[in-house]
Amino acid sequence: MELVKWLKPYLATCGSLLKARRDEELRKQSEQEVEIARDFYLSILDNAPILIWRSEPNGQCDWFNSAWLQFTGRTLAQEIGEGWIEGIHPSDLDHCYQIYLDAVHARHPFELEYRLRHHDGNYRWIVDYGKPFHNIEGEFAGFIGYCFDITERKETARQIENLAYFDALTGLPNRAFLQGRISQALSISERDGDELALLFIDLDNFKTINDSLGHSVGDRLLCAVAKQLATCVRDMDTVSRLGGDEFVIILPETGAAGASIVAEKIFNALIIPHPVDEHELSVSASIGISLFPHDSWDFESLLKHADTAMYQAKGAGRSSYQLFTQAMKEVAHERHDMENRLRKALAKQEFVLYYQPQVEIVTGRIIGTEALIRWQNPELGMVFPTKFIPVAEDCGLITPIGRWVLEEACRQNKTWQTEGLPPISIAVNLSPTQFIYRQQHIVDMIADVLNITGMEPQYLEVELTESAVMHDPDGAAQILRQLNAMQVKLAIDDFGTGYSSLSYLKRFPITKLKIDRSFVRDLITDPEDRAIVSAIISMGHSLKLKINAEGMETSEQLEFLRREGCDEAQGYYFSEPLPAGELAKFLRRNSQGYVAIIQSP
């Protein structure tokens, strides 16, 4: 029993020692396992493809993974502490530092976007997600951050923004950007009591360059123009492209005088030839100017009023500028109203043709008639072509209207022939716009009309102005040769008012020159007009062309033209333009197609 009593304390002591030893072994094993686990996870973090960093509780960074070091091209020793801060873009540094310190102080997660210097020397955009972590005891131990390179995402976003707010061709702000910018500028101008000017710029005859030299040349010219416009303004001004060949400039703190100075600078800048490929291209522009607060208080009204003024500048001869006035607004409203009415006129059959006889001077025989369009509108009454043809050309209606005139004239001439009247030619004017911009369709259209109406091509005479054929002489010559091969007659209308090279005129297969009425009107009293008419007749005959004098109204004019050997004439001396039915009566009444004319003494 005594032995048992003695062994109990001994055995208890031994058990405690064994337990302590076992606990120590377990602790060491746990520490080893923790160390292994820590090394394992650190290895994973170190080899992760994303940028990772770790900081101590005071915010000092004490570890960066391999991806981070490879990205920056620096060593771990260089990055530890605050060394990594040297890689942040100076513009982002203050913002990043403040967000990071606030997060460390509050021990809450944060998210940052900043630019970090890459080992190649360029800055790349980084998004950094920082999260607090804790040790085994649950105590705050610092932050760990996970970073992703978002440079490509930023670039994509920038490209999307550019597509939304900047013109893809010239790089200038587009309409969407302009609207926001001008709204801001208007607010500032209203607050400070300043003026603001808006310039609407449209390049003159730009479509000619596209059609003759190609759109690639036109695009490069637009880029050159964009650069030139930027040299004419201040840093505070905004140059934008609306589309096509239209540009808008915003001039804050600028009134009418300042806007006029900028307009003049633009004219001087654009007239300097722009080298594009092998071409040296000069362009002019028409500019409309509207002012805040005199003309408008908002963007849309300023833009609309400047656009109205720009059209007035084009009407004044192009290469000029106009300041918007309220009177222009009324004119624009009338023009818009006429455009709307024109769009309905064809469907409602409001157009009619009148016909003016063409007389052979030597014999008095009626050899042809010119078809002249009129617009019989229920509200406006009889509208003459000088009022509505320019509107139709601007709004794109000239093509269907021109087609209707040609088809109606040919159909009517065929009807007269069917009724037994002496066969005569019918002359139809082609609008310069219709001929210049739809040359490739002209031949097909005329052939189609002749086929539909059944009129023989030798009874059709197509009249073109000098400006229409001289716009692209080589292209015009090709079209005219095709028409001539069809036996369609060709005449140059309003001859003497434009510019035509005799070398080109000789190449055109035309049959007739029509002397403009402005020379015929005063030829009895104006020696210069008499000289011009005589020269045209002589020159035309030397080229074996027939000569027609338009606007002849007196016997004295007729006698002069007869003496000079002019072949034909038309005008009020013989007859005013007549409706189809009246012209038929005129032909029957005048001795089967002859009219009385004066004879030489």
C-alpha positions in Angstrom: 0.0 0.0 0.0 2.8 2.4 0.8 4.3 1.8 -2.6 1.1 2.6 -4.3 0.8 5.8 -2.4 4.3 6.7 -3.4 3.8 5.8 -7.1 0.6 7.9 -7.7 2.3 11.4 -7.5 5.2 10.0 -9.6 2.9 8.7 -12.3 0.9 11.9 -12.3 4.1 13.9 -12.7 5.2 11.6 -15.5 1.8 12.0 -17.2 2.0 15.8 -17.1 5.5 15.7 -18.6 4.3 13.3 -21.3 1.3 15.6 -22.0 3.5 18.7 -22.1 5.9 16.9 -24.5 3.0 15.8 -26.7 1.6 19.3 -26.7 5.0 20.7 -27.7 5.2 18.2 -30.5 1.7 19.1 -31.6 2.5 22.8 -31.5 5.7 22.3 -33.5 3.7 20.2 -35.9 1.1 22.9 -36.2 3.7 25.6 -36.7 5.3 23.4 -39.4 1.9 22.9 -41.1 1.1 26.6 -40.9 4.6 27.4 -42.3 4.0 24.8 -45.1 0.5 26.2 -45.8 1.8 29.8 -45.7 4.6 28.9 -48.1 2.1 27.0 -50.3 -0.3 29.9 -50.6 2.5 32.5 -51.0 3.8 30.3 -53.8 0.4 30.4 -55.4 0.2 34.2 -55.0 3.7 34.7 -56.2 3.1 32.7 -59.4 -0.4 34.1 -60.1 -0.7 35.9 -63.4 -2.2 39.0 -61.8 -0.3 41.7 -59.9 -0.5 41.2 -56.1 0.9 43.1 -53.2 0.8 43.0 -49.4 1.2 45.6 -46.7 1.7 45.7 -43.0 -0.9 47.2 -40.6 0.8 50.7 -40.9 0.3 50.6 -44.7 3.9 49.9 -45.6 4.1 47.4 -48.4 6.4 44.4 -47.5 5.8 42.0 -50.4 5.0 42.0 -54.2 4.6 38.9 -56.3 6.6 38.0 -59.4 4.0 39.3 -61.8 4.2 42.7 -60.2 8.0 42.8 -60.3 8.0 41.6 -63.9 5.5 44.3 -64.8 7.5 47.1 -63.2 10.9 45.7 -64.0 12.1 46.4 -60.4 13.4 44.2 -57.6 11.5 43.4 -54.5 13.9 45.5 -52.4 13.2 48.5 -54.7 9.5 48.1 -54.3 9.2 47.4 -50.5 8.2 50.4 -48.4 7.2 53.3 -50.5 9.4 52.5 -53.5 6.4 51.3 -55.5 4.9 54.7 -55.3 7.5 56.0 -57.7 5.9 54.0 -60.4 2.5 55.7 -60.2 1.8 58.4 -62.7 2.3 61.9 -61.1 -1.2 63.0 -62.1 -2.7 60.0 -60.2 -0.5 60.0 -57.2 -2.3 62.4 -54.9 -5.7 60.8 -55.5 -4.3 57.3 -54.9 -2.4 58.2 -51.8 -5.5 59.8 -50.2 -7.8 56.8 -51.0 -5.1 54.4 -49.7 -4.5 56.2 -46.4 -8.2 56.5 -45.8 -8.6 52.8 -46.3 -5.7 52.0 -44.0 -7.1 54.2 -41.3 -10.6 52.8 -41.5 -9.4 49.3 -42.4 -12.0 48.9 -45.1 -11.7 47.6 -48.7 -11.0 50.0 -51.5 -10.8 50.1 -55.3 -8.5 52.3 -57.3 -7.7 53.0 -61.0 -4.4 54.5 -61.7 -1.6 54.5 -64.2 1.5 52.4 -63.3 4.8 52.6 -65.1 5.5 49.5 -67.1 9.1 48.2 -67.5 9.0 49.5 -71.1 8.7 53.0 -69.8 5.1 53.5 -70.8 2.3 53.9 -68.3 -0.5 51.3 -68.2 -3.9 51.5 -66.5 -4.3 49.4 -63.4 -7.4 48.6 -61.4 -6.4 47.8 -57.8 -8.7 45.9 -55.3 -7.3 46.2 -51.8 -8.8 44.1 -48.9 -7.8 44.0 -45.2 -6.6 40.6 -43.9 -6.2 39.2 -40.3 -3.8 36.8 -38.6 -4.6 33.6 -36.8 -5.5 35.4 -33.6 -8.0 37.5 -35.7 -5.9 40.7 -35.4 -5.7 43.2 -38.4 -2.5 42.3 -40.1 -2.5 44.7 -43.2 -3.8 44.7 -46.7 -3.5 42.5 -49.7 -4.2 43.9 -53.1 -5.1 42.3 -56.4 -4.3 44.3 -59.6 -5.4 43.9 -63.2 -4.1 45.6 -66.3 -7.1 47.3 -67.9 -5.2 49.3 -70.5 -6.9 47.6 -73.4 -10.3 48.0 -71.8 -9.5 51.7 -71.3 -8.4 52.0 -74.9 -11.6 50.3 -76.1 -13.7 52.6 -74.0 -11.7 55.6 -75.4 -12.4 54.3 -78.9 -16.1 53.9 -78.2 -16.1 57.4 -76.8 -14.4 58.7 -79.9 -16.9 57.0 -82.1 -19.7 58.6 -80.0 -18.2 62.1 -79.7 -15.6 62.5 -82.4 -15.6 62.4 -86.2 -13.8 59.2 -87.4 -12.3 60.9 -90.5 -11.0 64.2 -89.2 -10.8 63.5 -85.4 -12.8 66.7 -84.8 -15.7 66.8 -82.3 -18.9 65.7 -83.8 -22.5 67.0 -83.3 -23.0 65.1 -80.1 -19.9 66.6 -78.5 -20.7 70.0 -80.0 -24.1 70.0 -78.4 -22.7 69.4 -75.0 -19.9 71.9 -75.5 -22.1 74.7 -76.7 -24.7 74.2 -73.9 -21.8 74.7 -71.5 -20.5 77.7 -73.4 -24.0 79.2 -73.5 -24.5 78.8 -69.8 -21.2 80.6 -69.1 -22.0 83.4 -71.6 -25.4 83.9 -70.0 -23.9 84.0 -66.6 -21.1 86.5 -67.5 -23.1 88.5 -70.0 -20.8 87.7 -72.9 -21.6 87.2 -76.6 -21.0 84.0 -78.4 -20.8 83.3 -82.1 -21.5 80.2 -84.1 -20.1 79.8 -87.6 -21.7 77.3 -90.0 -19.2 76.4 -92.8 -20.0 74.6 -96.0 -17.3 74.0 -98.6 -18.3 75.3 -102.1 -18.6 72.7 -104.9 -17.0 70.0 -102.8 -19.1 67.3 -104.5 -17.3 68.2 -107.7 -14.0 67.1 -106.2 -15.6 63.8 -104.9 -17.1 63.1 -108.3 -14.1 64.0 -110.4 -11.2 62.9 -108.3 -12.8 60.2 -106.1 -13.9 60.0 -102.5 -10.5 59.1 -101.1 -9.1 62.4 -102.4 -12.1 64.2 -101.0 -11.6 62.6 -97.6 -8.0 63.7 -97.4 -9.0 67.2 -98.5 -11.5 67.3 -95.6 -8.7 66.3 -93.2 -6.5 69.1 -94.6 -9.4 71.6 -94.2 -10.0 70.5 -90.6 -6.4 71.2 -89.8 -6.6 74.6 -91.5 -9.7 75.6 -89.6 -8.0 74.7 -86.3 -5.2 77.3 -87.1 -7.8 80.0 -87.5 -9.2 79.9 -83.9 -8.1 80.2 -80.3 -7.6 77.4 -77.8 -10.8 78.3 -76.1 -12.8 77.9 -79.4 -14.3 74.6 -80.7 -14.0 73.4 -84.3 -16.3 70.5 -85.1 -17.5 68.5 -88.2 -21.2 67.9 -88.6 -20.7 65.6 -91.5 -20.0 65.7 -95.2 -18.3 69.0 -96.0 -20.1 70.9 -93.2 -18.1 72.3 -90.2 -19.2 74.3 -87.1 -17.0 76.6 -85.0 -18.0 78.0 -81.6 -16.4 81.3 -80.6 -17.1 82.2 -76.9 -16.8 85.8 -75.9 -17.1 86.8 -79.5 -19.5 89.2 -81.3 -20.2 90.0 -84.9 -16.9 91.9 -85.5 -14.8 89.0 -84.1 -16.7 86.4 -86.0 -16.2 88.3 -89.2 -12.5 88.4 -88.6 -12.4 84.6 -88.1 -14.4 84.1 -91.3 -11.9 86.2 -93.3 -9.1 84.1 -91.8 -10.8 81.0 -92.9 -11.2 82.3 -96.5 -7.5 83.1 -96.5 -6.5 79.8 -95.1 -8.6 77.7 -97.4 -7.5 79.4 -100.6 -3.9 78.2 -100.1 -3.5 75.0 -102.2 -3.7 71.7 -100.3 -1.4 69.0 -101.6 -3.4 65.8 -101.9 -1.6 63.0 -103.8 -0.5 64.6 -107.1 -3.2 67.3 -106.8 -2.9 70.8 -105.5 -6.5 71.6 -104.4 -7.9 74.9 -103.3 -11.4 75.2 -101.9 -13.7 78.1 -100.9 -16.4 78.1 -98.3 -19.7 79.8 -97.6 -20.1 80.8 -94.0 -23.2 81.6 -92.0 -22.9 83.3 -88.6 -25.4 83.5 -85.7 -24.9 85.2 -82.4 -26.0 84.7 -78.8 -28.0 86.4 -77.4 -29.0 88.5 -80.4 -30.3 85.7 -82.6 -30.9 82.7 -80.4 -30.7 81.3 -76.9 -30.1 77.6 -77.5 -28.0 75.3 -79.6 -30.5 74.2 -82.2 -31.7 77.7 -83.0 -28.2 79.0 -83.3 -27.3 76.2 -85.6 -30.4 76.6 -87.7 -30.0 80.3 -88.0 -26.3 80.0 -89.0 -27.3 77.4 -91.6 -29.9 79.8 -93.0 -27.3 82.6 -93.2 -24.9 80.1 -94.9 -27.4 79.5 -97.7 -27.7 83.2 -98.1 -23.9 83.4 -98.5 -24.1 80.7 -101.2 -26.8 82.6 -103.0 -24.7 85.7 -102.9 -22.0 84.1 -105.0 -20.2 81.7 -102.6 -16.9 82.3 -100.9 -18.5 84.8 -98.6 -20.1 85.0 -95.2 -23.4 86.3 -94.0 -24.7 87.3 -90.5 -28.1 86.0 -89.7 -31.0 88.4 -89.8 -34.7 87.9 -89.0 -35.4 88.7 -92.7 -33.4 85.5 -93.6 -35.6 83.5 -91.2 -38.7 84.5 -93.2 -36.9 83.7 -96.5 -35.9 80.3 -95.1 -39.4 79.6 -93.9 -40.7 80.4 -97.4 -38.1 78.2 -98.9 -38.9 75.3 -96.6 -42.6 75.8 -97.4 -41.9 75.7 -101.1 -39.8 72.5 -100.7 -42.7 70.8 -98.9 -45.1 71.9 -101.6 -42.7 70.7 -104.3 -42.5 67.3 -102.8 -46.3 66.9 -103.3 -46.5 68.7 -106.7 -45.5 65.7 -108.9 -48.0 63.4 -107.2 -50.7 66.0 -107.5 -49.9 66.7 -111.2 -49.4 70.4 -110.6 -46.6 70.8 -113.2 -47.5 71.9 -116.7 -45.5 72.5 -119.8 -45.7 75.6 -122.0 -44.2 75.6 -125.5 -42.5 78.5 -127.3 -42.0 78.2 -131.1 -38.6 78.4 -132.7 -38.6 80.0 -136.2 -36.2 79.7 -139.1 -35.4 83.3 -139.9 -34.9 82.9 -143.7 -38.1 81.0 -144.4 -40.3 81.8 -141.5 -40.9 78.1 -141.0 -41.6 76.9 -137.5 -38.9 74.2 -137.0 -39.2 73.5 -133.3 -40.5 74.5 -129.9 -38.9 74.7 -126.5 -40.7 73.0 -123.6 -40.8 75.3 -120.5 -42.0 74.1 -117.2 -44.6 75.9 -115.0 -45.9 75.1 -111.6 -49.6 75.6 -111.2 -50.1 75.5 -107.4 -53.6 76.0 -105.9 -52.3 78.4 -103.2 -49.3 80.0 -104.9 -50.8 80.3 -108.4 -48.6 80.1 -111.5 -44.9 79.7 -110.3 -42.2 80.2 -112.9 -39.1 78.0 -112.9 -36.7 80.7 -111.7 -38.6 80.5 -108.4 -38.7 76.8 -107.8 -35.9 75.1 -109.9 -33.1 76.3 -107.5 -35.1 74.8 -104.6 -35.6 71.6 -106.5 -31.9 71.3 -107.2 -30.9 71.9 -103.6 -33.4 69.3 -102.1 -32.8 66.6 -104.7 -36.1 66.9 -106.6 -34.6 68.1 -109.8 -34.1 64.5 -111.1 -37.8 63.3 -110.9 -39.0 66.7 -112.1 -36.5 66.6 -115.0 -37.6 63.1 -115.9 -41.2 64.3 -115.9 -40.5 67.2 -118.2 -38.6 65.1 -120.7 -41.3 62.4 -120.8 -44.2 64.9 -121.0 -42.5 66.9 -123.8 -41.8 63.8 -125.9 -45.2 62.4 -125.4 -46.8 65.7 -126.4 -44.6 66.1 -129.5 -45.6 62.5 -130.6 -49.2 63.4 -130.1 -48.9 66.5 -132.4 -47.3 64.3 -135.0 -50.1 61.8 -134.7 -52.7 64.6 -135.1 -51.1 65.4 -138.5 -49.2 68.6 -137.5 -45.9 69.3 -139.3 -43.2 67.3 -137.4 -41.0 69.6 -135.4 -38.2 69.2 -132.9 -38.9 69.7 -129.2 -36.2 71.2 -127.1 -35.8 70.2 -123.4 -33.5 71.8 -120.9 -31.5 69.6 -118.6 -30.6 71.2 -115.3 -26.8 71.6 -114.7 -27.3 69.8 -111.4 -29.1 66.9 -113.2 -26.5 66.6 -115.9 -23.4 67.0 -113.7 -24.3 64.7 -110.9 -26.2 62.0 -112.8 -24.2 61.8 -116.0 -24.1 58.1 -116.0 -27.9 57.9 -115.9 -28.7 60.6 -118.5 -28.3 58.4 -121.6 -30.3 55.5 -120.1 -33.1 57.9 -119.0 -33.4 59.6 -122.4 -33.4 56.2 -124.2 -36.1 54.9 -121.8 -38.3 58.0 -122.4 -38.0 57.8 -126.2 -38.9 54.1 -126.0 -41.9 54.8 -123.7 -43.3 57.7 -125.8 -42.4 56.3 -129.2 -40.9 59.6 -130.4 -38.1 59.3 -132.9 -34.8 60.6 -131.4 -34.1 63.1 -134.2 -37.1 65.2 -133.0 -35.6 65.6 -129.5 -33.1 68.5 -128.8 -31.4 68.4 -125.5 -30.2 71.9 -124.2 -27.3 72.2 -121.8 -25.6 75.3 -120.3 -22.0 76.0 -120.7 -21.4 75.5 -117.0 -22.9 72.0 -117.2 -20.6 70.7 -120.0 -17.5 72.6 -118.8 -17.7 71.2 -115.3 -16.2 68.0 -116.6 -15.5 68.4 -120.3 -14.1 65.0 -120.9 -17.0 63.3 -119.1 -19.5 65.5 -120.8 -18.0 64.8 -124.3 -18.4 61.1 -123.7 -22.1 61.5 -122.7 -22.8 63.8 -125.6 -21.2 61.4 -128.1 -23.5 58.7 -126.9 -26.6 60.9 -127.3 -25.4 62.0 -130.7 -25.0 58.4 -131.7 -28.7 58.0 -130.8 -29.5 60.9 -133.3 -30.5 63.2 -130.4 -29.8 66.8 -131.2 -27.6 68.8 -128.8 -27.6 72.5 -128.1 -25.7 74.8 -125.8 -28.2 77.1 -124.0 -27.5 80.7 -122.7 -24.3 80.8 -124.7 -22.0 83.7 -123.9 -22.9 84.0 -120.2 -20.5 81.2 -119.0 -17.0 80.1 -119.9 -16.3 77.6 -122.6 -13.0 76.7 -124.2 -13.3 76.7 -127.9 -11.0 73.7 -128.1 -13.5 71.7 -126.0 -16.5 73.2 -127.8 -15.0 71.9 -131.1 -14.9 68.4 -129.6 -18.5 68.4 -128.4 -20.9 66.9 -131.0 -23.4 69.7 -130.6 -25.5 71.1 -133.4 -26.7 74.5 -132.1 -25.7 77.5 -130.0 -28.4 79.6 -128.4 -27.5 83.2 -127.8 -28.6 84.3 -124.4 -31.5 86.8 -124.3 -29.4 89.3 -122.3 -27.4 90.0 -125.5 -30.4 90.1 -127.8 -32.4 92.4 -125.6 -30.2 95.5 -126.1 -28.4 94.7 -129.3 -30.1 97.6 -131.2 -29.0 100.2 -128.6 -25.8 98.6 -127.3 -22.8 98.4 -129.6 -21.1 95.9 -127.4 -24.1 93.5 -127.5 -24.2 93.8 -131.3 -20.5 92.9 -131.5 -20.9 89.9 -129.2 -23.9 88.6 -131.1 -22.2 89.1 -134.4 -19.1 87.3 -133.1 -21.1 84.3 -131.8 -22.9 83.9 -135.1 -19.6 84.1 -137.0 -17.8 81.7 -134.7 -20.7 79.2 -134.6 -20.9 79.1 -138.4 -17.2 78.5 -138.6 -17.8 75.5 -136.4 -20.7 74.5 -138.7 -23.3 75.1 -135.9 -26.8 76.5 -136.1 -27.4 79.7 -134.2 -30.6 80.5 -132.3 -31.3 83.9 -130.7 -33.5 83.8 -127.6 -35.7 86.6 -126.4 -36.3 88.3 -129.7 -39.2 90.8 -129.3 -38.9 93.4 -132.1 -38.7 93.6 -135.8 -35.5 95.6 -135.5 -33.9 92.8 -133.6 -35.1 90.3 -136.2 -33.7 92.4 -139.1 -30.3 92.7 -137.4 -30.2 88.9 -136.8 -31.3 88.2 -140.4 -28.5 90.5 -141.8 -25.9 88.7 -139.6 -27.0 85.3 -140.9 -28.6 84.1 -137.6 -30.4 80.8 -138.4 -33.2 80.7 -135.8 -35.0 82.9 -133.3 -37.6 82.6 -130.6 -39.3 85.2 -128.5 -42.4 87.3 -128.0 -42.1 88.8 -131.5 -43.4 85.4 -132.8 -45.2 84.1 -129.7 -45.2 83.9 -126.0 -44.9 80.4 -124.5 -48.2 78.6 -125.0 -50.0 75.6 -123.5 -50.0 72.5 -125.7 -53.5 73.0 -127.1 -52.7 76.7 -127.9 -49.5 75.8 -129.7 -51.3 73.3 -131.9 -53.8 76.0 -132.9 -50.8 78.3 -133.5 -49.2 75.8 -135.8 -52.4 75.3 -137.8 -53.2 79.0 -137.9 -49.8 80.0 -139.3 -50.0 78.6 -142.8 -49.2 75.0 -142.0 -46.1 75.9 -139.9 -45.0 79.2 -141.3 -45.1 82.7 -139.8 -44.8 86.0 -141.5 -41.3 87.7 -141.1 -39.9 90.9 -142.4 -38.0 90.8 -145.6 -34.8 92.7 -146.5 -35.4 96.0 -148.3 
